[in-house]
């Protein structure tokens, strides 16, 4: 007769000498998305969404974006493509600004979106091009 073993409790963040990735994640999140975006996201957090903001900071930014395996330019290319593939146009503006901050040129962003059109579909890329055109115009036009 097989027995069911007791549930294994995963170690808590910071346990076993491993640093909690939250602080590193907050640093990377600010560097990539900018202080204004992060400050707004954190300020809008409440009892319902606060844990989600902590999750994003700790895991998306502290565990994934802070990994050494890809540089930030490449991570921005992947993020833009994934957002196009998922149809998440509302998330594109901060990641387009991040891509520019991470060193991608408008021409390189155009190439990423063209590549996405082939693999994600023309309708998805059409929406992404509209959003990107506006964001790039805002970010690259000198103030009058």
C-alpha positions, 0 to 999 in steps of 0.5 A: 500500500502506497502512502502519501508523504507529508507536503513539502514546505518550500523554503521562504525567500531569504532562507538557506542563505539565499538573498531575497530578490525583492530589493534587486528586483526593485532596483532593476524594475526602476532602472528598466521602467523608470522611477515614475512608472514604478512609483505610480504602480506602487502608489496605486497598490492597495490591500487587494493588489499590493501582493501582486506588485510585490510578486512582480518585483520579486519574481519578474524583476528580481528573479528573471530580469536580474538573471545574467543569461541575457542582457537587457536589450535582449530581454526587452526584445523578448518582452515586446514580442511576448506582449504582441503575441498575447495582444497586451497592447496596454502593457506595450508603452512602458516596455517600449520606453524600457526598450529605448532605455535599454539601448534599442533604437527605434529602427531595432524596435521596428525590426522586432515588431516586423519579426513579431508580425511574421510569428504572432500575426499581422493584426497583433503587430498592426496594433503594436506598430500604432502604439510604438509609433506614438511612444517613439514619437513622444520619446524622441521628439525634442521639447519645443 
